[in-house]
Amino acid sequence: MKEEFWGKSVSINLRGCNKYISSTGKIREFIAKLCREIKMTRHGPLYVEKFGYGDLLGYSCMQFIETSSITCHFDEKKGKSNRAFIDIFSCKNFDEKKALKFCAKFFKAESTQIKIFIRR
């Protein structure tokens, strides 16, 4: 018996990102456009905060969507090691390839990695 789809969790790792990972304005723009791209409806405000120390200093954000949430963590190391870690979970199915392509293009990532986990 095949179990029904209940949700999908997609983790996207980007390396070699542009300076947008260090801009609250660009992070806000990214989330709004990502939600449109994967046809998700935002619920409530976007939370963006810079915290950490040393190599762990960077922005993180969290956006509730009507079907769950999007969270991001940005690693602001200087040079080409700038990284973005983006997690999308939704009970509504979405195109993870479209999400990956959009994220990579927005942050001009030099390399990408994606992991998909289907919840049943």
C-alpha positions as CSV (number, residue, x, y, z in Angstrom):
1,M,0.0,0.0,0.0
2,K,1.4,3.4,-1.0
3,E,1.4,6.0,1.7
4,E,-0.1,9.4,0.9
5,F,2.1,12.5,0.6
6,W,2.0,14.6,3.7
7,G,4.8,17.1,3.0
8,K,8.2,17.7,1.6
9,S,11.4,19.0,3.3
10,V,14.0,20.4,0.9
11,S,17.5,21.5,2.0
12,I,19.5,23.6,-0.3
13,N,23.2,24.4,0.3
14,L,24.9,27.1,-1.8
15,R,28.6,27.9,-1.9
16,G,30.4,30.9,-3.4
17,C,27.4,33.3,-2.9
18,N,27.4,37.0,-3.6
19,K,27.1,39.8,-1.1
20,Y,23.3,39.6,-0.9
21,I,23.8,37.2,2.0
22,S,24.9,40.2,4.1
23,S,22.0,42.5,3.2
24,T,18.7,42.4,5.2
25,G,17.0,44.2,2.2
26,K,18.2,41.5,-0.3
27,I,17.3,38.7,2.1
28,R,13.8,40.1,2.4
29,E,13.6,40.4,-1.4
30,F,14.8,36.8,-1.8
31,I,12.1,35.4,0.5
32,A,9.3,37.3,-1.2
33,K,10.5,36.2,-4.7
34,L,11.1,32.6,-3.6
35,C,7.6,32.4,-2.2
36,R,6.2,33.6,-5.5
37,E,8.5,31.3,-7.5
38,I,7.3,28.2,-5.6
39,K,3.7,29.4,-5.2
40,M,3.7,29.7,-1.4
41,T,1.7,32.2,0.6
42,R,3.6,34.0,3.3
43,H,2.0,34.1,6.7
44,G,3.0,36.9,9.1
45,P,6.3,38.8,9.2
46,L,9.7,37.7,8.0
47,Y,12.1,37.4,10.9
48,V,15.7,38.4,10.0
49,E,18.5,38.7,12.5
50,K,22.3,38.8,12.5
51,F,23.9,37.0,15.3
52,G,26.7,34.6,16.3
53,Y,30.4,35.3,16.7
54,G,33.7,34.7,14.7
55,D,33.2,32.3,11.9
56,L,29.6,31.7,13.0
57,L,28.5,35.4,12.6
58,G,25.8,35.8,9.9
59,Y,22.2,36.4,9.1
60,S,19.4,33.9,9.7
61,C,15.8,34.3,8.7
62,M,12.5,32.5,9.2
63,Q,9.3,32.9,7.2
64,F,6.1,31.1,8.1
65,I,4.1,30.1,5.0
66,E,0.5,28.9,5.0
67,T,1.7,25.3,4.7
68,S,4.7,25.5,7.1
69,S,8.0,27.5,6.9
70,I,11.2,28.6,5.1
71,T,14.4,29.1,7.1
72,C,17.7,30.3,5.9
73,H,21.2,30.6,7.5
74,F,23.9,32.7,5.8
75,D,27.6,32.2,6.5
76,E,29.5,35.5,5.8
77,K,33.0,34.3,5.4
78,K,35.1,36.5,3.3
79,G,35.9,35.5,-0.3
80,K,34.3,32.7,-2.2
81,S,33.4,30.6,0.8
82,N,30.2,32.6,1.4
83,R,27.4,30.0,2.0
84,A,23.7,29.9,2.2
85,F,21.7,27.1,3.8
86,I,18.0,27.2,2.9
87,D,15.3,24.8,4.2
88,I,11.8,24.7,2.8
89,F,9.1,22.6,4.4
90,S,5.6,22.5,3.1
91,C,2.6,20.2,3.3
92,K,1.8,21.5,-0.2
93,N,3.9,20.0,-2.9
94,F,6.3,22.3,-4.8
95,D,8.9,22.1,-7.5
96,E,12.2,21.6,-5.7
97,K,14.2,22.0,-8.9
98,K,12.6,25.4,-9.5
99,A,13.5,26.4,-5.9
100,L,17.1,25.3,-6.3
101,K,17.5,27.1,-9.6
102,F,16.0,30.3,-8.2
103,C,18.1,30.3,-5.1
104,A,21.3,29.6,-7.0
105,K,20.6,32.4,-9.5
106,F,19.6,34.9,-6.8
107,F,22.8,34.4,-4.8
108,K,24.9,33.7,-7.9
109,A,26.2,30.5,-6.2
110,E,29.2,28.8,-7.7
111,S,28.0,25.4,-6.5
112,T,24.8,23.8,-5.1
113,Q,23.7,20.8,-3.2
114,I,20.1,19.7,-2.6
115,K,18.5,17.0,-0.3
116,I,14.9,16.1,-0.5
117,F,12.9,14.3,2.2
118,I,9.3,13.3,1.6
119,R,7.0,13.1,4.7
120,R,4.3,10.4,4.6
